[in-house]
Structure formats: structure tokens, C-alpha cells
Amino acid sequence: MYTLPKSVSRLITELSRLPGIGPKTASRLAFYLIRNPGNDVTALGEALLELKSSLVYCDACHNVSDSNPCSICADPQRDSTTLCVVEEPLDVLAIERSRSFNGKYHVLGGRLSPLDGISADSLQLADLPQRIQADGFTEVIIATNHNVEGEATAMYVQKIIASTKVKVTRIASGLPQGGDLEYADEVTLARALEGRRST
């Protein structure tokens, strides 16, 4: 019976640990890399090593960066009165792509999920109230996801920053632009109706 070389088997195992990558996709990726020229594989390996050696977390906002403080926290042109609390660095990227927010961020590094063993102690929450007061923010936008864990995280964030007396807002939820009513779930429709506005 044919068995894969150990190096290929190890690569498939490591690739399948990545989110969204199952064993079949990992196998396809592994054999794609095998077929490619050596310098492509070397470049990928160097990029992965550089990722771990040069990446830092910003002390202020906890976003991933190649400098500390990150470019957003260090930018004097950013609105220093508004703070947007997000779950992950990818959320910062999504909001920045929208070009609709010019404030600063606070990256939690996840969301509350007791079933997955993620408690408040696992998140970057301890310094949030002090940061709000020290930096003089007047509004905190909570931009966690609109699911059970995201809502629980949003409520917890509101609770721990209540003593700061800062204005707290939550990103809107409801139907996406161009979405069809027939494909929306009940919760999305309910939120859309609750958040209706005058035309």
C-alpha cells in the first residue's frame, strides 16, 4: 500500500490546521507547492518566518503591526475622540477599507465564548477603561459581530466601560445593501425593523 513521504504528510497535517482548510484542500495545496519551482516555495517559507519574527502587537490598540505604536495609533490625522472596539485585526482591515471611519481602534483579540474556553481574561479588556479615560475618547463604537458571542462581548464591554461615562454606540445591523428579504433570517429581519429610520 502506498504511503506519502513523511515530509508531504507533515505539510498536509500542518496546512489542515489552518481555519477553513480541510484534509482535501490541504492535500491540494501541498501538491501545488511540490509542483512549483523551488524559489516559490522558498519565498513562501521566508514570508511565514518573517511573519513571526517581525510582527508585533501595538501596546495601545493591540492590533498587529510592524511597529509599536502601530501606524493608526501614531497618525496625528486620526480622530482621537472616537474609539472603535473590534474583535480581530481583520475587522480593522474591513472597516478601514470602507473609508467611513477615521478614529482609533481597540482590538479585543477574540470574543467571549465560554464553550470554547474564551473568557474575559483571554481578551484585551483590562486596559480599555483606563485607555478611554487617559486618551480622552468621547465616544466608543462597539463593532463586534452580530451573533450570540459578539452580542455577549458587546454587553460585557458596555458593562466594564460604564464607569467612564463615555457615549457608547453599537454598529447597526440588518439587511445588507442589495439583499433580498426572502433570504434574510428572522433575527436579521427583526434587527432591520428595529433599526428603521426616516427616509
Backbone bond lengths (Angstrom), bond angles and torsions (degrees), N, CA, C in turn:
res aa  C-N    CA-C-N  psi(-1)  N-CA   C-N-CA  omega(-1)  CA-C   N-CA-C  phi
1 M - - - 1.466 - - 1.525 109.19 -
2 Y 1.340 116.01 136.49 1.469 121.55 -177.62 1.526 110.69 -76.27
3 T 1.318 115.21 133.78 1.466 120.43 172.81 1.521 108.28 -123.93
4 L 1.305 115.83 147.41 1.465 121.21 -179.83 1.523 110.46 -69.78
5 P 1.332 115.93 149.31 1.468 117.99 171.97 1.529 109.51 -57.58
6 K 1.325 116.46 148.93 1.467 120.84 -176.21 1.526 112.50 -57.78
7 S 1.337 117.32 -38.33 1.467 120.09 -178.13 1.527 111.24 -65.69
8 V 1.336 116.70 -38.09 1.463 120.79 179.27 1.527 109.79 -70.67
9 S 1.314 116.52 -42.74 1.453 121.47 179.23 1.533 110.88 -61.32
10 R 1.327 116.59 -41.21 1.466 120.45 179.17 1.529 110.79 -65.29
11 L 1.353 116.56 -42.12 1.459 120.60 179.06 1.526 110.84 -61.11
12 I 1.335 116.92 -44.06 1.469 121.12 179.11 1.530 109.92 -61.90
13 T 1.313 116.89 -42.40 1.465 121.05 179.05 1.527 110.87 -61.46
14 E 1.342 116.53 -46.05 1.469 120.16 -178.28 1.534 111.35 -67.94
15 L 1.331 117.47 -40.50 1.464 120.50 178.88 1.528 111.45 -65.04
16 S 1.333 116.77 -35.88 1.470 119.79 -177.57 1.525 112.05 -72.56
17 R 1.329 117.72 -9.70 1.474 120.57 174.93 1.526 111.97 -79.13
18 L 1.317 116.93 -14.77 1.458 120.87 179.90 1.521 109.88 -72.13
19 P 1.348 118.01 145.84 1.472 119.73 -178.82 1.520 111.45 -63.39
20 G 1.311 115.48 134.42 1.459 121.07 177.93 1.515 114.11 81.87
21 I 1.326 117.24 1.36 1.469 120.66 -179.69 1.519 108.72 -111.07
22 G 1.332 115.69 112.75 1.462 120.67 176.41 1.520 110.06 -92.15
23 P 1.323 117.44 178.96 1.470 121.26 -178.70 1.539 114.11 -58.32
24 K 1.336 117.26 -38.12 1.475 119.46 -179.54 1.523 111.35 -68.29
25 T 1.317 116.74 -45.34 1.462 120.18 178.60 1.521 109.98 -64.92
26 A 1.329 116.75 -40.07 1.467 120.85 177.99 1.528 110.56 -60.79
27 S 1.316 116.96 -40.76 1.468 121.04 178.12 1.522 110.88 -63.78
28 R 1.347 116.90 -44.45 1.468 120.30 178.79 1.524 110.82 -61.35
29 L 1.337 116.77 -43.63 1.466 120.28 178.95 1.525 111.33 -63.06
30 A 1.323 116.08 -42.70 1.470 120.27 -179.61 1.529 110.67 -60.51
31 F 1.331 117.32 -46.46 1.467 119.61 -178.65 1.528 111.73 -73.30
32 Y 1.315 117.43 -26.46 1.468 120.37 172.01 1.526 109.58 -63.08
33 L 1.336 116.21 -44.86 1.465 120.14 179.09 1.529 112.02 -65.82
34 I 1.315 116.65 -35.25 1.472 120.67 178.95 1.530 110.18 -64.36
35 R 1.330 116.56 -39.36 1.469 121.07 -177.73 1.526 112.89 -74.37
36 N 1.333 117.12 -24.14 1.461 120.72 -177.20 1.519 112.16 -74.98
37 P 1.350 115.67 157.09 1.464 118.91 177.00 1.530 111.20 -60.34
38 G 1.310 115.71 152.94 1.463 121.77 -177.17 1.507 114.25 -56.98
39 N 1.363 117.12 -35.34 1.467 118.38 -177.70 1.524 112.26 -68.82
40 D 1.355 118.75 -27.50 1.467 121.22 175.26 1.529 110.76 -66.55
41 V 1.326 115.28 -43.75 1.459 120.63 -179.72 1.525 109.55 -67.93
42 T 1.327 116.94 -39.13 1.462 121.39 178.11 1.526 110.49 -63.08
43 A 1.329 116.68 -42.66 1.461 120.98 179.55 1.534 110.84 -62.88
44 L 1.330 116.79 -39.79 1.462 120.91 177.62 1.524 110.33 -64.48
45 G 1.323 116.46 -45.36 1.461 120.85 178.88 1.525 111.95 -61.14
46 E 1.336 116.61 -42.13 1.471 120.69 178.88 1.524 111.40 -65.58
47 A 1.347 116.28 -38.57 1.472 120.21 178.54 1.524 110.72 -63.99
48 L 1.326 117.39 -40.11 1.467 121.20 178.42 1.523 111.36 -66.08
49 L 1.340 116.80 -41.78 1.469 120.07 178.51 1.522 111.14 -66.46
50 E 1.345 116.96 -40.50 1.466 121.12 179.36 1.528 110.85 -65.16
51 L 1.334 115.42 -34.84 1.461 120.43 178.58 1.522 110.82 -55.74
52 K 1.313 116.87 -43.91 1.454 120.94 -178.24 1.520 112.75 -80.55
53 S 1.305 117.80 -30.37 1.469 119.18 -175.50 1.522 113.43 -84.78
54 S 1.337 119.01 -29.88 1.463 119.89 -174.20 1.527 114.03 -108.55
55 L 1.316 117.94 -8.70 1.458 121.02 -177.38 1.519 110.65 -82.07
56 V 1.334 116.43 137.04 1.466 121.68 176.55 1.531 108.57 -131.09
57 Y 1.318 115.03 165.84 1.455 120.85 173.48 1.519 108.11 -105.08
58 C 1.315 115.74 132.51 1.460 120.99 179.29 1.526 108.72 -65.05
59 D 1.321 116.53 130.25 1.467 120.91 179.79 1.520 112.39 -64.43
60 A 1.329 117.15 -28.94 1.471 120.73 -177.17 1.519 112.00 -81.24
61 C 1.338 117.08 -54.26 1.471 120.02 -171.86 1.523 114.31 -107.31
62 H 1.331 117.81 -12.35 1.467 124.04 179.16 1.522 113.46 71.63
63 N 1.335 117.20 18.69 1.454 121.15 175.78 1.526 108.70 -82.09
64 V 1.330 117.08 156.15 1.455 120.25 175.61 1.525 108.58 -74.72
65 S 1.323 115.28 143.74 1.461 119.56 -175.98 1.523 109.39 -160.71
66 D 1.321 114.78 169.91 1.467 118.34 172.52 1.522 110.41 -104.47
67 S 1.353 116.42 5.60 1.465 121.00 175.87 1.517 109.32 -145.07
68 N 1.314 116.22 158.93 1.454 121.68 -179.90 1.520 109.14 -131.89
69 P 1.331 120.68 110.59 1.461 127.06 7.86 1.522 112.04 -74.03
70 C 1.332 115.12 163.52 1.463 120.06 -179.57 1.531 110.08 -70.48
71 S 1.317 116.10 170.13 1.466 120.74 -176.52 1.527 112.31 -64.04
72 I 1.329 118.46 -30.83 1.470 120.74 179.57 1.525 109.91 -71.57
73 C 1.335 117.12 -47.40 1.464 120.46 -179.42 1.528 111.77 -65.31
74 A 1.327 116.76 -30.59 1.463 120.87 -177.48 1.523 113.19 -85.58
75 D 1.330 117.67 -9.77 1.459 121.72 -175.22 1.535 111.13 -79.44
76 P 1.339 118.78 113.22 1.463 120.78 -179.32 1.535 113.10 -70.49
77 Q 1.331 117.41 -13.65 1.467 121.40 179.75 1.531 112.56 -81.04
78 R 1.339 117.56 -11.96 1.465 120.17 -179.33 1.528 110.01 -74.84
79 D 1.332 115.55 150.02 1.457 122.09 176.74 1.534 108.23 -69.30
80 S 1.318 116.41 114.50 1.466 120.19 -175.92 1.529 112.70 -92.24
81 T 1.335 116.49 11.49 1.472 119.12 178.81 1.530 112.01 -102.94
82 T 1.341 117.17 -14.63 1.458 121.22 -175.45 1.516 110.90 -118.18
83 L 1.325 116.03 129.45 1.463 122.67 -179.83 1.517 109.17 -119.53
84 C 1.318 116.64 129.34 1.461 122.23 179.39 1.528 108.62 -108.22
85 V 1.327 117.11 119.67 1.460 122.50 -179.73 1.525 108.43 -94.31
86 V 1.342 115.90 121.52 1.464 121.52 -178.78 1.528 109.87 -125.49
87 E 1.319 115.15 166.17 1.456 119.96 -178.87 1.524 112.48 -79.69
88 E 1.326 117.26 -48.42 1.467 121.68 -170.30 1.532 111.86 -134.01
89 P 1.337 117.11 160.77 1.467 119.97 175.53 1.528 113.25 -56.94
90 L 1.329 118.06 -31.41 1.470 120.18 178.08 1.518 111.60 -63.49
91 D 1.342 116.76 -28.19 1.460 120.33 177.53 1.525 110.91 -68.03
92 V 1.334 116.24 -37.31 1.474 120.48 175.53 1.522 109.30 -60.16
93 L 1.330 115.94 -46.16 1.463 121.02 179.85 1.526 111.05 -59.63
94 A 1.333 116.99 -43.65 1.474 120.55 -179.76 1.519 111.24 -63.10
95 I 1.341 117.39 -43.97 1.462 120.51 -179.56 1.520 110.86 -67.91
96 E 1.330 117.02 -40.41 1.465 120.49 178.88 1.523 111.34 -62.85
97 R 1.315 117.21 -36.13 1.477 120.74 178.08 1.518 111.55 -64.30
98 S 1.328 116.88 -28.74 1.469 120.07 -179.33 1.523 111.97 -72.80
99 R 1.324 117.50 -18.93 1.472 124.11 -179.03 1.534 111.97 54.29
100 S 1.335 116.30 31.44 1.461 120.13 -178.49 1.523 112.63 -113.98
101 F 1.323 117.30 2.80 1.459 121.09 -179.68 1.521 108.82 -136.08
102 N 1.330 116.38 130.91 1.461 120.16 -178.31 1.527 112.31 -122.94
103 G 1.333 116.35 17.46 1.453 119.78 179.43 1.514 112.12 -89.04
104 K 1.315 115.01 -154.26 1.466 121.22 179.98 1.517 109.42 -112.71
105 Y 1.318 115.54 170.91 1.460 121.54 -173.38 1.522 111.76 -123.76
106 H 1.327 113.90 160.17 1.465 122.08 167.88 1.520 105.98 -136.11
107 V 1.335 116.82 114.86 1.461 121.89 -175.99 1.529 108.91 -96.92
108 L 1.320 115.98 119.77 1.461 121.04 -176.93 1.527 113.17 -74.71
109 G 1.318 117.19 -27.04 1.457 120.22 -177.43 1.521 112.67 80.60
110 G 1.331 116.68 27.51 1.457 121.67 179.11 1.513 110.75 141.82
111 R 1.324 115.67 -164.73 1.464 121.47 177.93 1.516 108.12 -144.58
112 L 1.322 116.03 155.77 1.458 120.60 -179.77 1.522 110.03 -60.11
113 S 1.320 115.54 128.26 1.463 120.75 178.51 1.528 108.25 -155.30
114 P 1.331 117.23 82.71 1.464 120.37 -177.22 1.525 113.87 -54.79
115 L 1.340 116.94 -35.02 1.468 119.85 -179.95 1.525 111.90 -63.98
116 D 1.343 116.25 -28.55 1.463 120.76 178.35 1.525 111.64 -96.96
117 G 1.314 117.09 7.07 1.460 121.10 179.14 1.515 114.45 76.82
118 I 1.352 117.25 19.48 1.463 120.36 -179.97 1.521 108.39 -101.53
119 S 1.326 115.25 106.09 1.462 121.43 -179.96 1.525 109.19 -103.57
120 A 1.330 116.21 178.81 1.464 121.02 179.12 1.523 111.15 -60.59
121 D 1.327 116.92 -32.27 1.476 120.80 178.97 1.524 112.28 -66.38
122 S 1.333 117.15 -22.25 1.467 121.49 -179.93 1.518 112.34 -79.98
123 L 1.335 117.24 -14.70 1.459 121.85 -175.40 1.525 111.26 -102.74
124 Q 1.329 115.89 163.66 1.467 122.27 178.51 1.529 109.17 -84.63
125 L 1.320 115.85 72.06 1.459 121.61 -176.43 1.531 113.11 -112.34
126 A 1.308 116.58 -27.63 1.467 120.64 -171.39 1.521 113.08 -56.98
127 D 1.337 117.44 -38.64 1.464 120.29 -175.85 1.524 113.91 -91.39
128 L 1.333 117.87 -1.56 1.469 120.53 -174.82 1.532 113.42 -63.38
129 P 1.329 120.85 -50.43 1.479 118.92 179.93 1.534 112.92 -60.41
130 Q 1.329 116.34 -41.45 1.470 119.93 179.17 1.513 111.03 -64.98
131 R 1.312 116.89 -38.66 1.464 120.47 179.84 1.529 110.83 -64.93
132 I 1.325 116.36 -42.73 1.470 120.77 179.77 1.525 110.11 -58.58
133 Q 1.318 116.56 -45.72 1.461 120.06 -178.24 1.525 111.94 -72.62
134 A 1.327 117.04 -44.25 1.463 120.37 -177.04 1.525 112.47 -65.97
135 D 1.339 117.00 -37.86 1.469 120.28 -177.40 1.525 113.10 -90.35
136 G 1.320 117.63 -5.72 1.460 120.95 174.74 1.521 115.26 72.65
137 F 1.322 117.94 32.68 1.464 119.99 177.10 1.521 109.46 -67.32
138 T 1.330 117.20 142.10 1.460 121.14 178.48 1.529 112.10 -107.08
139 E 1.340 116.53 -15.77 1.467 120.72 177.13 1.514 110.05 -141.45
140 V 1.319 115.66 137.39 1.463 122.20 173.62 1.512 107.57 -117.63
141 I 1.328 116.02 121.14 1.464 121.96 176.51 1.521 107.12 -98.00
142 I 1.317 116.81 120.59 1.467 120.09 177.20 1.523 107.80 -91.86
143 A 1.321 115.66 115.09 1.468 121.54 -174.93 1.523 111.13 -118.80
144 T 1.337 115.70 46.08 1.458 118.75 174.30 1.523 108.57 -81.34
145 N 1.321 116.28 164.13 1.459 120.66 -177.71 1.525 111.35 -66.10
146 H 1.331 115.22 154.24 1.462 120.67 179.45 1.522 109.96 -92.38
147 N 1.334 115.16 67.34 1.461 122.23 171.85 1.521 106.63 -135.15
148 V 1.318 117.80 -179.02 1.460 120.50 -174.38 1.525 111.48 -57.91
149 E 1.345 116.60 -47.63 1.459 119.95 -178.49 1.525 111.96 -67.37
150 G 1.337 116.15 -40.29 1.456 120.60 179.35 1.513 112.35 -64.90
151 E 1.332 116.59 -39.61 1.468 120.76 178.25 1.526 110.63 -67.15
152 A 1.344 116.76 -41.34 1.467 120.50 178.32 1.529 110.11 -63.23
153 T 1.323 115.97 -39.82 1.463 120.75 178.66 1.514 110.57 -65.35
154 A 1.334 116.86 -42.42 1.463 121.43 179.14 1.523 111.01 -60.97
155 M 1.336 116.66 -43.30 1.469 120.19 179.11 1.529 110.92 -64.79
156 Y 1.331 116.16 -38.78 1.467 119.87 -179.84 1.533 110.42 -67.30
157 V 1.328 116.67 -42.30 1.462 120.51 177.59 1.531 109.79 -59.45
158 Q 1.333 116.95 -45.94 1.467 121.00 178.07 1.528 111.40 -56.99
159 K 1.320 115.45 -41.22 1.459 120.75 -178.48 1.531 111.42 -64.83
160 I 1.333 116.89 -45.11 1.473 117.77 -174.90 1.529 113.32 -76.90
161 I 1.340 117.27 -18.46 1.473 118.41 178.75 1.528 112.45 -102.79
162 A 1.337 116.41 4.20 1.474 120.11 -177.83 1.525 111.51 -58.03
163 S 1.320 117.49 -34.94 1.469 120.96 -177.05 1.528 112.77 -69.47
164 T 1.326 117.70 -15.97 1.466 120.85 -178.70 1.522 112.26 -79.19
165 K 1.336 117.20 -15.07 1.473 122.93 179.83 1.527 113.10 61.56
166 V 1.327 116.83 20.65 1.459 121.01 179.05 1.532 109.11 -80.16
167 K 1.322 117.70 152.52 1.464 122.10 175.72 1.531 107.85 -69.38
168 V 1.330 116.82 128.13 1.462 121.43 -179.19 1.519 108.81 -115.46
169 T 1.337 116.22 127.53 1.467 121.26 176.36 1.525 108.28 -124.86
170 R 1.313 115.61 163.21 1.468 122.15 -179.19 1.516 107.61 -126.16
171 I 1.334 117.52 140.03 1.458 119.02 177.49 1.524 109.03 -61.74
172 A 1.317 115.47 147.41 1.465 120.97 -178.23 1.526 110.45 -70.70
173 S 1.303 114.43 157.47 1.464 119.52 175.28 1.515 108.06 -135.11
174 G 1.286 116.32 161.15 1.463 120.87 -179.78 1.505 110.88 147.13
175 L 1.318 116.16 -149.78 1.462 120.87 -175.90 1.516 111.12 -77.53
176 P 1.329 117.38 136.87 1.457 119.14 175.59 1.523 110.65 -74.12
177 Q 1.330 116.30 155.40 1.472 121.30 176.95 1.512 108.78 -58.34
178 G 1.320 116.97 128.08 1.458 121.03 179.54 1.519 113.74 85.34
179 G 1.355 117.12 0.63 1.462 120.30 -179.61 1.520 111.35 -78.74
180 D 1.317 116.64 151.54 1.460 122.35 178.34 1.521 110.15 -98.64
181 L 1.348 116.12 137.15 1.464 121.11 -179.98 1.522 112.35 -57.14
182 E 1.327 116.26 -38.31 1.463 119.36 -174.47 1.522 112.83 -65.12
183 Y 1.336 117.78 -21.25 1.462 120.42 -178.41 1.528 112.71 -97.62
184 A 1.324 117.35 -4.51 1.464 120.76 -177.48 1.531 110.30 -82.89
185 D 1.334 115.74 142.48 1.458 119.50 177.06 1.530 109.70 -79.38
186 E 1.331 116.12 171.27 1.463 121.69 -174.82 1.528 112.27 -62.68
187 V 1.338 116.36 -41.74 1.462 120.11 -177.75 1.528 110.54 -64.85
188 T 1.329 116.78 -43.04 1.462 120.85 179.04 1.520 111.03 -62.25
189 L 1.333 116.81 -43.45 1.458 120.66 178.60 1.528 111.73 -64.35
190 A 1.328 116.46 -40.99 1.467 120.25 178.73 1.522 110.52 -62.09
191 R 1.347 116.49 -43.45 1.465 120.54 179.39 1.532 110.78 -65.29
192 A 1.308 117.07 -38.77 1.453 120.82 179.58 1.532 110.86 -63.38
193 L 1.327 115.82 -39.73 1.462 119.92 179.25 1.533 111.11 -70.15
194 E 1.336 116.42 -40.85 1.475 120.66 178.87 1.533 110.83 -63.13
195 G 1.318 116.17 -36.81 1.466 120.63 -174.98 1.515 113.49 -94.39
196 R 1.315 117.31 18.45 1.468 119.94 -178.65 1.533 110.13 -62.99
197 R 1.351 115.82 154.64 1.454 121.02 -179.02 1.516 110.16 -139.37
198 S 1.300 116.87 163.11 1.455 121.58 180.00 1.521 110.32 -67.74
199 T 1.326 116.35 148.13 1.469 120.10 -179.67 1.503 110.31 -100.74
